[in-house]
Amino acid sequence: MSLAAEILVIILSIFLALFLLLGIILAVYLIKLTHDIRALTNSAGRTVNIIEAAIVGAAKFSSPLFIAELVGRYIKKIKKSKKGSK
């Protein structure tokens, strides 16, 4: 083998080793990223469950009678404001 071919083999093996090292580092970072994403989705799921429980509790609290009282008060306010403006 000529000297030029030996130098080319050395250069190519160095680049191959660098790309292999870069690939390993990238794989480690991707594993860490997927772990963080999994933790984030678990946290979001717990938050959704808490909000869902709060909404269910609020739905039990707001009975139709309670809503009817609020609507009645609102209508009375509107009627009073119309009478005052005439």
C-alpha positions as CSV (number, residue, x, y, z in Angstrom):
1,M,0.0,0.0,0.0
2,S,1.3,3.4,-0.8
3,L,1.9,6.2,1.7
4,A,-1.1,8.2,0.5
5,A,-3.4,5.3,1.0
6,E,-2.2,4.7,4.5
7,I,-2.7,8.4,5.4
8,L,-6.2,8.2,3.9
9,V,-7.1,5.1,6.0
10,I,-5.8,6.8,9.1
11,I,-7.9,10.0,8.4
12,L,-11.0,8.0,7.7
13,S,-10.6,5.8,10.8
14,I,-10.2,9.0,12.9
15,F,-13.4,10.5,11.4
16,L,-15.2,7.2,11.9
17,A,-14.2,7.1,15.6
18,L,-15.4,10.7,16.0
19,F,-18.8,10.0,14.4
20,L,-19.1,6.9,16.6
21,L,-18.4,8.9,19.7
22,L,-20.8,11.6,18.6
23,G,-23.5,9.0,18.0
24,I,-23.1,7.5,21.4
25,I,-23.3,11.0,23.1
26,L,-26.4,11.8,21.0
27,A,-28.0,8.5,22.0
28,V,-27.5,9.3,25.7
29,Y,-29.0,12.7,25.3
30,L,-32.0,11.2,23.5
31,I,-32.5,8.7,26.3
32,K,-32.5,11.5,28.9
33,L,-34.9,13.6,26.8
34,T,-37.4,10.7,26.5
35,H,-37.2,10.2,30.3
36,D,-37.9,13.9,30.8
37,I,-40.8,13.8,28.4
38,R,-42.2,10.8,30.2
39,A,-42.0,12.6,33.5
40,L,-43.7,15.7,32.0
41,T,-46.6,13.7,30.6
42,N,-47.1,11.9,33.9
43,S,-47.2,15.3,35.7
44,A,-49.7,16.7,33.1
45,G,-51.8,13.6,33.6
46,R,-51.9,14.1,37.4
47,T,-52.8,17.7,36.9
48,V,-55.7,16.8,34.5
49,N,-57.0,14.3,37.1
50,I,-56.9,16.9,39.8
51,I,-58.7,19.4,37.7
52,E,-61.3,16.8,36.7
53,A,-61.9,16.0,40.4
54,A,-62.4,19.7,41.1
55,I,-64.9,20.1,38.2
56,V,-66.8,17.0,39.4
57,G,-67.0,18.6,42.9
58,A,-68.1,21.9,41.4
59,A,-70.8,20.1,39.4
60,K,-72.2,18.5,42.5
61,F,-72.2,21.9,44.3
62,S,-74.0,23.7,41.5
63,S,-77.5,22.2,41.6
64,P,-80.2,23.3,39.2
65,L,-81.8,25.3,42.0
66,F,-78.6,27.3,42.7
67,I,-78.3,28.1,39.0
68,A,-82.0,29.1,38.8
69,E,-81.4,31.6,41.7
70,L,-78.4,33.1,39.9
71,V,-80.4,33.6,36.7
72,G,-83.3,35.0,38.7
73,R,-81.0,37.6,40.4
74,Y,-79.5,38.5,37.1
75,I,-83.0,39.1,35.5
76,K,-84.1,41.2,38.5
77,K,-81.0,43.4,38.1
78,I,-81.7,43.9,34.4
79,K,-85.3,44.8,35.1
80,K,-84.2,47.3,37.8
81,S,-81.7,48.9,35.5
82,K,-84.3,49.2,32.7
83,K,-86.8,50.9,35.1
84,G,-84.2,53.3,36.3
85,S,-83.2,54.4,32.8
86,K,-86.9,55.1,31.7
